[in-house]
Amino acid sequence: MAHNGTATGAHLLLGLGGSLDVFAGVVQRAPEIFRKLVWSGLPSAHVSAGSAV
């Protein structure tokens, strides 16, 4: 998106990533215990909002 976003002419780009796979039923969500760990303040592999991917 960072590389080709301006070429699309779109004003908003949304990266859905693996969310579409979960929604389509291709993969299962992580167990609830792991999902809660991310929100409890443990470090995660998520990219910060200011980073260009």
N, CA, C and O atoms as a Tinker XYZ file with bonds, in Angstrom:
   212  protein
     1  N      0.824000   -1.176000    0.000000    73     2
     2  CA     0.000000    0.000000    0.000000    64     1     3
     3  C      0.871000    1.244000    0.000000    63     2     4     5
     4  O      0.556000    2.223000   -0.675000    81     3
     5  N      1.955000    1.214000    0.744000    73     3     6
     6  CA     2.823000    2.389000    0.788000    64     5     7
     7  C      3.445000    2.653000   -0.578000    63     6     8     9
     8  O      3.657000    3.805000   -0.957000    81     7
     9  N      3.733000    1.603000   -1.301000    73     7    10
    10  CA     4.390000    1.745000   -2.601000    64     9    11
    11  C      3.405000    2.108000   -3.716000    63    10    12    13
    12  O      3.710000    2.972000   -4.539000    81    11
    13  N      2.246000    1.475000   -3.761000    73    11    14
    14  CA     1.299000    1.640000   -4.866000    64    13    15
    15  C      0.035000    2.413000   -4.513000    63    14    16    17
    16  O     -0.831000    2.596000   -5.369000    81    15
    17  N     -0.087000    2.863000   -3.290000    73    15    18
    18  CA    -1.315000    3.516000   -2.848000    64    17    19
    19  C     -1.698000    4.740000   -3.647000    63    18    20    21
    20  O     -2.871000    4.916000   -3.975000    81    19
    21  N     -0.747000    5.584000   -3.967000    73    19    22
    22  CA    -1.072000    6.807000   -4.706000    64    21    23
    23  C     -1.525000    6.507000   -6.130000    63    22    24    25
    24  O     -2.295000    7.278000   -6.701000    81    23
    25  N     -1.068000    5.411000   -6.709000    73    23    26
    26  CA    -1.443000    5.062000   -8.077000    64    25    27
    27  C     -2.903000    4.638000   -8.187000    63    26    28    29
    28  O     -3.465000    4.663000   -9.281000    81    27
    29  N     -3.530000    4.250000   -7.074000    73    27    30
    30  CA    -4.923000    3.802000   -7.120000    64    29    31
    31  C     -5.904000    4.967000   -7.196000    63    30    32    33
    32  O     -7.033000    4.806000   -7.658000    81    31
    33  N     -5.471000    6.136000   -6.742000    73    31    34
    34  CA    -6.379000    7.278000   -6.710000    64    33    35
    35  C     -7.306000    7.263000   -5.507000    63    34    36    37
    36  O     -8.131000    8.163000   -5.348000    81    35
    37  N     -7.180000    6.257000   -4.665000    73    35    38
    38  CA    -8.042000    6.146000   -3.487000    64    37    39
    39  C     -7.613000    7.152000   -2.423000    63    38    40    41
    40  O     -6.436000    7.498000   -2.323000    81    39
    41  N     -8.566000    7.614000   -1.641000    73    39    42
    42  CA    -8.281000    8.533000   -0.551000    64    41    43
    43  C     -8.075000    7.783000    0.757000    63    42    44    45
    44  O     -7.539000    8.339000    1.716000    81    43
    45  N     -8.495000    6.533000    0.799000    73    43    46
    46  CA    -8.367000    5.722000    2.002000    64    45    47
    47  C     -7.977000    4.313000    1.597000    63    46    48    49
    48  O     -8.618000    3.712000    0.735000    81    47
    49  N     -6.933000    3.784000    2.212000    73    47    50
    50  CA    -6.505000    2.408000    1.982000    64    49    51
    51  C     -6.616000    1.661000    3.300000    63    50    52    53
    52  O     -6.216000    2.173000    4.346000    81    51
    53  N     -7.151000    0.466000    3.251000    73    51    54
    54  CA    -7.371000   -0.315000    4.463000    64    53    55
    55  C     -6.739000   -1.689000    4.291000    63    54    56    57
    56  O     -7.132000   -2.451000    3.408000    81    55
    57  N     -5.767000   -2.003000    5.127000    73    55    58
    58  CA    -5.116000   -3.309000    5.069000    64    57    59
    59  C     -5.855000   -4.304000    5.953000    63    58    60    61
    60  O     -5.846000   -4.181000    7.178000    81    59
    61  N     -6.481000   -5.266000    5.345000    73    59    62
    62  CA    -7.254000   -6.250000    6.097000    64    61    63
    63  C     -6.432000   -7.464000    6.504000    63    62    64    65
    64  O     -6.764000   -8.140000    7.478000    81    63
    65  N     -5.370000   -7.745000    5.771000    73    63    66
    66  CA    -4.489000   -8.849000    6.128000    64    65    67
    67  C     -5.236000  -10.161000    6.316000    63    66    68    69
    68  O     -6.058000  -10.551000    5.486000    81    67
    69  N     -4.937000  -10.827000    7.410000    73    67    70
    70  CA    -5.519000  -12.139000    7.691000    64    69    71
    71  C     -6.974000  -12.099000    8.109000    63    70    72    73
    72  O     -7.597000  -13.150000    8.256000    81    71
    73  N     -7.534000  -10.913000    8.305000    73    71    74
    74  CA    -8.940000  -10.821000    8.711000    64    73    75
    75  C     -9.865000  -11.453000    7.685000    63    74    76    77
    76  O    -10.853000  -12.093000    8.047000    81    75
    77  N     -9.552000  -11.278000    6.414000    73    75    78
    78  CA   -10.393000  -11.874000    5.378000    64    77    79
    79  C    -10.335000  -13.393000    5.416000    63    78    80    81
    80  O    -11.345000  -14.057000    5.182000    81    79
    81  N     -9.154000  -13.955000    5.711000    73    79    82
    82  CA    -9.029000  -15.410000    5.815000    64    81    83
    83  C     -9.891000  -15.957000    6.943000    63    82    84    85
    84  O    -10.545000  -16.987000    6.782000    81    83
    85  N     -9.896000  -15.275000    8.083000    73    83    86
    86  CA   -10.722000  -15.708000    9.214000    64    85    87
    87  C    -12.194000  -15.589000    8.858000    63    86    88    89
    88  O    -12.972000  -16.509000    9.109000    81    87
    89  N    -12.580000  -14.459000    8.272000    73    87    90
    90  CA   -13.975000  -14.233000    7.916000    64    89    91
    91  C    -14.465000  -15.262000    6.901000    63    90    92    93
    92  O    -15.610000  -15.709000    6.977000    81    91
    93  N    -13.606000  -15.642000    5.951000    73    91    94
    94  CA   -13.978000  -16.610000    4.913000    64    93    95
    95  C    -13.958000  -18.041000    5.421000    63    94    96    97
    96  O    -14.420000  -18.952000    4.734000    81    95
    97  N    -13.420000  -18.248000    6.635000    73    95    98
    98  CA   -13.378000  -19.595000    7.178000    64    97    99
    99  C    -12.183000  -20.408000    6.712000    63    98   100   101
   100  O    -12.141000  -21.620000    6.920000    81    99
   101  N    -11.218000  -19.761000    6.088000    73    99   102
   102  CA   -10.019000  -20.457000    5.601000    64   101   103
   103  C     -9.123000  -20.844000    6.772000    63   102   104   105
   104  O     -8.531000  -21.924000    6.767000    81   103
   105  N     -9.018000  -19.983000    7.765000    73   103   106
   106  CA    -8.229000  -20.257000    8.962000    64   105   107
   107  C     -9.075000  -19.947000   10.189000    63   106   108   109
   108  O    -10.059000  -19.211000   10.107000    81   107
   109  N     -8.689000  -20.509000   11.317000    73   107   110
   110  CA    -9.386000  -20.235000   12.561000    64   109   111
   111  C     -8.693000  -19.097000   13.289000    63   110   112   113
   112  O     -7.500000  -18.862000   13.098000    81   111
   113  N     -9.440000  -18.397000   14.119000    73   111   114
   114  CA    -8.848000  -17.356000   14.956000    64   113   115
   115  C     -7.941000  -18.003000   15.984000    63   114   116   117
   116  O     -8.064000  -19.190000   16.288000    81   115
   117  N     -7.037000  -17.211000   16.509000    73   115   118
   118  CA    -6.173000  -17.679000   17.585000    64   117   119
   119  C     -7.036000  -17.971000   18.813000    63   118   120   121
   120  O     -8.088000  -17.358000   18.990000    81   119
   121  N     -6.599000  -18.899000   19.656000    73   119   122
   122  CA    -7.346000  -19.152000   20.888000    64   121   123
   123  C     -7.493000  -17.871000   21.712000    63   122   124   125
   124  O     -6.636000  -16.988000   21.669000    81   123
   125  N     -8.582000  -17.787000   22.452000    73   123   126
   126  CA    -8.896000  -16.567000   23.195000    64   125   127
   127  C     -7.785000  -16.158000   24.149000    63   126   128   129
   128  O     -7.547000  -14.966000   24.339000    81   127
   129  N     -7.106000  -17.114000   24.747000    73   127   130
   130  CA    -6.032000  -16.788000   25.688000    64   129   131
   131  C     -4.939000  -15.976000   25.004000    63   130   132   133
   132  O     -4.391000  -15.054000   25.608000    81   131
   133  N     -4.613000  -16.300000   23.761000    73   131   134
   134  CA    -3.591000  -15.555000   23.037000    64   133   135
   135  C     -4.087000  -14.180000   22.603000    63   134   136   137
   136  O     -3.327000  -13.213000   22.603000    81   135
   137  N     -5.353000  -14.096000   22.236000    73   135   138
   138  CA    -5.908000  -12.791000   21.852000    64   137   139
   139  C     -5.912000  -11.846000   23.042000    63   138   140   141
   140  O     -5.657000  -10.653000   22.884000    81   139
   141  N     -6.200000  -12.367000   24.238000    73   139   142
   142  CA    -6.213000  -11.530000   25.434000    64   141   143
   143  C     -4.811000  -11.077000   25.826000    63   142   144   145
   144  O     -4.648000   -9.986000   26.373000    81   143
   145  N     -3.813000  -11.884000   25.559000    73   143   146
   146  CA    -2.438000  -11.517000   25.897000    64   145   147
   147  C     -2.000000  -10.249000   25.169000    63   146   148   149
   148  O     -1.305000   -9.409000   25.742000    81   147
   149  N     -2.399000  -10.111000   23.924000    73   147   150
   150  CA    -2.022000   -8.933000   23.147000    64   149   151
   151  C     -2.595000   -7.685000   23.792000    63   150   152   153
   152  O     -1.908000   -6.667000   23.870000    81   151
   153  N     -3.838000   -7.736000   24.257000    73   151   154
   154  CA    -4.484000   -6.558000   24.836000    64   153   155
   155  C     -4.060000   -6.301000   26.268000    63   154   156   157
   156  O     -4.358000   -5.238000   26.811000    81   155
   157  N     -3.364000   -7.256000   26.904000    73   155   158
   158  CA    -2.978000   -7.070000   28.296000    64   157   159
   159  C     -1.695000   -6.263000   28.437000    63   158   160   161
   160  O     -1.242000   -6.026000   29.557000    81   159
   161  N     -1.104000   -5.840000   27.333000    73   159   162
   162  CA     0.083000   -5.008000   27.401000    64   161   163
   163  C      1.369000   -5.741000   27.082000    63   162   164   165
   164  O      2.443000   -5.141000   27.123000    81   163
   165  N      1.287000   -7.018000   26.765000    73   163   166
   166  CA     2.490000   -7.739000   26.383000    64   165   167
   167  C      2.966000   -7.261000   25.019000    63   166   168   169
   168  O      2.147000   -6.891000   24.178000    81   167
   169  N      4.275000   -7.263000   24.786000    73   167   170
   170  CA     4.772000   -6.854000   23.467000    64   169   171
   171  C      4.209000   -7.761000   22.382000    63   170   172   173
   172  O      4.001000   -8.954000   22.603000    81   171
   173  N      3.969000   -7.199000   21.233000    73   171   174
   174  CA     3.443000   -8.003000   20.132000    64   173   175
   175  C      4.180000   -7.642000   18.850000    63   174   176   177
   176  O      4.993000   -6.719000   18.817000    81   175
   177  N      3.881000   -8.385000   17.808000    73   175   178
   178  CA     4.553000   -8.167000   16.525000    64   177   179
   179  C      3.796000   -7.192000   15.649000    63   178   180   181
   180  O      4.108000   -7.061000   14.466000    81   179
   181  N      2.808000   -6.504000   16.201000    73   179   182
   182  CA     2.011000   -5.583000   15.402000    64   181   183
   183  C      2.847000   -4.380000   14.977000    63   182   184   185
   184  O      3.733000   -3.938000   15.708000    81   183
   185  N      2.561000   -3.866000   13.809000    73   183   186
   186  CA     3.243000   -2.676000   13.303000    64   185   187
   187  C      2.562000   -1.450000   13.892000    63   186   188   189
   188  O      1.334000   -1.378000   13.938000    81   187
   189  N      3.344000   -0.504000   14.333000    73   187   190
   190  CA     2.751000    0.705000   14.920000    64   189   191
   191  C      2.085000    1.526000   13.819000    63   190   192   193
   192  O      2.414000    1.388000   12.641000    81   191
   193  N      1.163000    2.363000   14.210000    73   191   194
   194  CA     0.364000    3.134000   13.258000    64   193   195
   195  C      1.218000    4.068000   12.412000    63   194   196   197
   196  O      0.829000    4.388000   11.289000    81   195
   197  N      2.359000    4.514000   12.905000    73   195   198
   198  CA     3.181000    5.450000   12.169000    64   197   199
   199  C      4.155000    4.807000   11.204000    63   198   200   201
   200  O      4.839000    5.518000   10.468000    81   199
   201  N      4.240000    3.493000   11.182000    73   199   202
   202  CA     5.212000    2.806000   10.352000    64   201   203
   203  C      4.702000    2.612000    8.942000    63   202   204   205
   204  O      3.513000    2.367000    8.734000    81   203
   205  N      5.582000    2.718000    7.984000    73   203   206
   206  CA     5.247000    2.383000    6.591000    64   205   207
   207  C      5.593000    0.930000    6.362000    63   206   208   209
   208  O      6.707000    0.500000    6.659000    81   207
   209  N      4.667000    0.183000    5.846000    73   207   210
   210  CA     4.892000   -1.252000    5.619000    64   209   211
   211  C      5.215000   -1.492000    4.179000    63   210   212
   212  O      5.438000   -2.634000    3.778000    81   211
